[in-house]
């Protein structure tokens, strides 16, 4: 049974008070408490100062609180399987007296660094080891932003500092000084919260407000290209080969519905024959989901143009290739006459952020419009059920898919109303009569 006793040694007026902590025969240790007492005012019978004046009454109260603290800490740590030794006792006394510096990982940036180090060794909810290189880079960016924020605020934050006030200040910093748009700032808050929740799982103290900290998204204008606009691009010839290649990749993208990170990895080794049809079978880089994409006849036409191969890419590095594609596709769309004036966010090179405004559509087109155009255009056709399209885009839920293309559940209700209305009109046109049999039919 755990037991705490206080004692003094010596006969001077400023004797150190010791705390003796014992667990029967298993463990017995003695450490200085940091408090002192005159031997004349000490009771060996009670193990506390004699309450001769207010100062000694307060000293007795402090020692009693220390006793309760040590016993409570022992009960908690013993339940966790912690090693109880001399260092443990000394540390608990220091903690009570406020003399302990925080563990390095109690600091926000330090724990962020630790979190990144552990990413390759973690296990996902689906039982997969580690994360993608892209995820590691994502969290490296977050920690770098936190370092910049600390420099800006001239303060080193602890994990427990991350609450509602921190969240608001960090978002303001990201948007006002970090060349970051609203949606990116909203995502960064989610990532910071993930780091803090991981720290809480590992036993570190965090703010009680952390569960109320939320990331956010801001609706942005969605401007997919219609089938008519895609055909205009398809039928435009360009004087430079790089623009013709860009056009062909864009057409492929609009009929396979994949991200640029997957689109530009496609090659003929991914084409598989199943029954009477050819499919592009690819594991998505971001989601790690396997998708089987039937090869649309527009894609076949382009492959035939290149003797059954996919068009050449601009760079073997996918990120560089995507950057070049995004630069060229704007020129392609401009020359193809994709000039409808629409609302959108245009990247400003000087401010390094998207600026909302009204622009010719060609200025806003990027590689991601391939995937979004695929989802939007085929969703608009009633013969393509949403689950079929989700099987290609690999969205996890119908809600997520609809948000991606800027549709709401009410749009599907409208589709159902239109179908029923058509059925009603068809029935009226047929004008079928229903004959009812009665008892008189037997006469």
C-alpha positions, 0 to 999 in steps of 0.5 A, spaced: 500 500 500 502 506 498 504 511 503 507 518 504 510 521 510 514 527 511 520 528 516 526 533 517 533 531 519 537 536 523 536 541 528 537 547 525 532 553 524 531 551 516 531 544 516 529 541 509 522 537 509 523 530 506 517 526 503 518 519 504 514 514 499 513 507 500 510 501 497 511 496 503 517 492 502 517 493 494 519 500 494 522 506 499 524 512 497 526 519 500 526 526 496 527 533 498 520 537 498 523 544 497 520 546 503 523 548 510 521 548 517 524 550 524 525 543 528 522 547 534 515 547 530 515 540 527 511 535 530 514 528 529 508 525 532 503 528 526 509 528 521 507 536 519 509 543 522 505 545 528 500 550 527 503 555 531 502 561 526 498 562 519 505 561 516 506 554 519 498 553 517 499 554 510 506 550 510 502 544 513 496 545 508 501 545 502 504 538 505 497 535 505 496 537 498 503 534 496 501 528 499 494 527 496 498 529 489 503 524 489 498 518 491 493 520 486 499 520 481 501 514 483 494 511 482 494 513 475 501 511 473 501 505 476 494 503 472 498 505 466 504 500 468 509 506 469 515 504 472 515 507 480 522 509 482 526 515 485 526 519 479 519 518 478 518 521 485 523 527 484 519 528 478 512 528 481 515 533 487 518 538 481 511 538 477 507 540 484 512 545 485 512 548 478 519 546 477 519 542 470 520 544 463 515 541 458 517 535 455 519 537 448 513 534 444 508 538 449 510 543 444 506 544 438 512 544 432 516 539 436 510 534 436 508 536 429 515 534 427 514 527 431 508 526 427 511 527 421 517 522 423 511 517 425 507 517 418 511 512 415 510 507 420 503 508 422 497 503 420 491 506 416 484 505 418 484 500 413 490 496 415 495 499 411 502 501 413 505 508 412 502 513 408 504 516 401 509 521 400 504 526 398 501 526 405 508 527 408 509 533 404 502 535 406 504 535 413 511 538 412 507 544 409 503 544 415 509 544 420 512 549 416 506 554 416 506 553 424 513 555 424 512 561 420 506 563 425 510 562 431 515 567 428 509 572 426 506 571 433 513 571 437 511 566 441 512 558 442 506 554 442 504 548 446 499 543 444 494 545 449 494 552 446 491 550 440 483 552 441 478 556 438 482 563 439 488 559 436 484 557 430 482 564 428 488 567 429 492 562 425 486 562 419 487 570 419 495 569 418 494 564 413 489 568 409 492 575 410 500 574 410 501 566 408 498 567 400 493 562 402 486 562 399 480 560 404 479 553 402 486 552 403 486 555 410 480 551 412 484 544 410 490 546 414 486 547 420 483 540 419 491 538 419 493 541 425 487 538 429 489 531 426 496 532 429 493 535 436 488 529 436 494 524 435 497 528 441 491 527 445 491 519 444 498 519 446 497 522 453 499 529 452 495 535 455 491 538 449 486 544 450 479 542 452 476 546 446 480 542 440 473 538 439 470 544 437 475 546 432 473 545 425 476 546 418 471 549 413 470 550 405 468 555 401 464 554 395 468 556 389 465 557 382 465 550 378 466 551 370 466 544 367 467 544 359 460 542 356 461 536 350 460 542 345 466 545 348 470 539 348 468 538 341 471 545 339 477 543 342 477 536 339 476 539 332 482 545 333 488 544 330 494 548 332 501 550 329 505 547 335 506 540 337 505 541 344 498 544 343 496 538 339 499 534 345 495 538 350 489 537 346 489 530 346 491 529 353 485 534 355 480 530 351 482 523 354 482 526 361 475 528 359 473 521 358 477 517 363 475 522 369 481 521 373 486 526 377 492 529 373 496 524 378 493 518 374 492 521 368 499 522 366 501 515 368 497 512 363 500 507 359 498 501 354 500 496 360 494 498 364 489 496 358 486 490 359 481 486 355 475 483 359 470 480 355 468 484 349 471 490 352 477 494 353 478 497 360 484 502 363 485 499 370 489 503 374 490 504 382 489 511 384 495 515 386 491 519 392 486 514 394 489 507 392 483 505 390 483 500 384 478 503 378 476 500 371 475 505 366 471 503 360 475 506 354 470 511 350 471 511 343 473 518 343 479 515 347 480 510 342 480 515 336 486 518 340 490 512 341 489 510 334 492 516 332 499 514 336 499 507 333 495 504 340 499 508 344 498 514 349 500 521 347 507 523 349 508 527 356 511 533 356 516 531 362 517 524 366 516 528 372 508 528 373 508 534 377 512 538 372 508 535 367 502 537 370 505 544 371 506 545 363 499 542 361 496 547 365 500 552 362 498 550 355 491 548 356 489 555 357 492 557 350 489 551 347 482 553 350 483 560 348 485 558 340 479 554 340 474 559 342 472 557 349 471 564 351 464 565 355 465 570 360 464 566 367 465 567 375 471 564 377 478 564 381 484 566 377 491 565 380 494 572 381 502 571 380 503 577 384 499 576 390 500 568 389 493 567 391 486 566 387 482 572 386 475 571 385 472 575 379 469 574 372 474 572 366 474 569 359 473 561 361 479 559 357 483 563 363 480 558 368 481 552 365 486 547 368 488 539 368 482 538 374 477 540 369 478 534 365 475 530 371 470 535 373 467 535 366 467 528 366 463 527 372 458 533 370 457 531 363 455 524 364 451 526 370 447 530 366 445 524 362 439 520 365 442 514 362 448 514 367 446 512 374 450 516 379 453 509 382 456 508 375 460 514 375 462 514 382 465 507 380 470 511 375 471 517 379 472 513 386 468 518 390 466 515 397 459 517 397 454 520 393 454 526 397 461 527 396 460 526 388 454 531 388 458 536 392 464 535 387 460 537 381 456 543 384 449 539 385 444 538 391 440 532 392 434 536 390 437 536 383 436 528 383 429 529 386 427 534 380 430 528 376 425 523 379 419 528 378 421 529 371 421 522 370 414 521 373 411 526 369 414 523 362 411 517 364 404 520 366 404 523 359 406 517 356 400 513 359 395 519 357 398 518 350 397 511 350 390 512 352 389 505 355 382 502 357 381 498 363 375 493 363 372 491 369 369 484 370 362 484 373 357 479 375 353 481 369 359 478 365 356 471 366 349 472 364 
